[in-house]
Amino acid sequence: MLRRFKSGVEKEGILGDFKRHQTYMSRGEKARAKLKRAERKRRTRMKRRGADTR
């Protein structure tokens, strides 16, 4: 039963949402974090593309 509960919570993303709301972030901080995350994602994608073509 515990395993079923844990998988349900994980599927719904409740824990991640809880952790995200534990600390306050100003609008500017959120925007900077979003840009940083996008840049990291773009670099990862470019790295993978480069590895696939070799």
Backbone torsions as a table, in degrees:
resi	resn	phi	psi	omega
1	MET	NA	-39.6	178.4
2	LEU	-64.0	-40.2	179.8
3	ARG	-62.2	-41.1	179.2
4	ARG	-64.8	-42.4	177.7
5	PHE	-61.9	-46.9	-178.7
6	LYS	-61.3	-42.8	-179.6
7	SER	-67.3	-36.0	177.1
8	GLY	-64.9	-43.7	178.8
9	VAL	-64.2	-41.8	179.9
10	GLU	-64.8	-42.8	-178.9
11	LYS	-63.0	-39.8	-178.6
12	GLU	-75.8	-18.7	-180.0
13	GLY	77.0	24.1	-176.9
14	ILE	-66.0	-43.2	-177.5
15	LEU	-65.0	-43.8	178.2
16	GLY	-62.6	-40.2	177.9
17	ASP	-63.7	-42.7	178.7
18	PHE	-60.6	-47.4	-179.2
19	LYS	-63.9	-37.9	-179.7
20	ARG	-65.2	-33.0	-177.4
21	HIS	-91.6	1.6	-179.6
22	GLN	-69.5	-33.5	-179.1
23	THR	-117.6	148.5	179.6
24	TYR	-84.9	134.1	174.5
25	MET	-125.3	131.8	177.3
26	SER	-70.7	168.7	-179.7
27	ARG	-60.8	-39.5	179.7
28	GLY	-65.4	-41.4	178.5
29	GLU	-63.7	-41.5	178.4
30	LYS	-61.6	-42.9	-179.6
31	ALA	-64.1	-43.4	179.4
32	ARG	-64.4	-41.2	179.4
33	ALA	-63.8	-39.2	-179.9
34	LYS	-65.0	-43.2	178.0
35	LEU	-63.6	-42.2	179.9
36	LYS	-62.4	-44.3	179.8
37	ARG	-63.3	-41.4	179.5
38	ALA	-64.4	-41.6	179.6
39	GLU	-64.4	-43.2	178.7
40	ARG	-61.8	-42.3	-179.6
41	LYS	-64.7	-41.9	179.6
42	ARG	-63.1	-44.1	179.4
43	ARG	-62.0	-42.2	179.5
44	THR	-61.9	-43.7	179.7
45	ARG	-62.3	-42.1	-180.0
46	MET	-65.4	-38.7	178.3
47	LYS	-62.6	-46.0	-179.8
48	ARG	-63.7	-40.5	178.6
49	ARG	-61.8	-42.2	-179.6
50	GLY	-64.7	-37.1	-179.7
51	ALA	-71.8	-32.0	-178.5
52	ASP	-71.6	-32.1	-174.4
53	THR	-83.0	-13.7	-177.5
54	ARG	-78.3	NA	NA
